């Protein structure tokens, strides 16, 4: 039991260490190197479909970062804007993939146990969060399927038009689930003091 806790805390420590190095590095080769290592590790893993579904939205976010750098960072030349945008996009994608790698190699109970030094309220918050994230992801997949059955067709050029038919029901379901959870906590006598 203690060896598992030590192993999980070491994994968490290395996650913080590596993500800090990636986030604050000035040299673009460091995040690019970590990104290539991560892609290789994730490619060798078993769940390739999960990885592909995780990388798609990150690539869209990366394209937004690059385009924002091109549009709004006008004091520098366009070639430097592209390099800075690409570096920022790689950092964001790499940080997200490191967290994905960590959460896919450790169960939610192991992750929460590695944070056992925190106060009990924060541990409860982590437990609820780790419980809600997979639920929200599965709910969003169900909503997309239901919307397609109703004749919804996504248009690739209208981002807000594509996301609203999914976000509105997802927010409704998530808020309803959070309200039910708060009622359960109150009925079981959980005191917020």
PyMOL commands that set and color helices and strands:
alter all, ss='L'
color gray80, all
select helices_A, chain A and resi 2-24+28-44+48-72+78-105+108-114+120-149+159-187
alter helices_A, ss='H'
color red, helices_A
deselect
rebuild
show_as cartoon
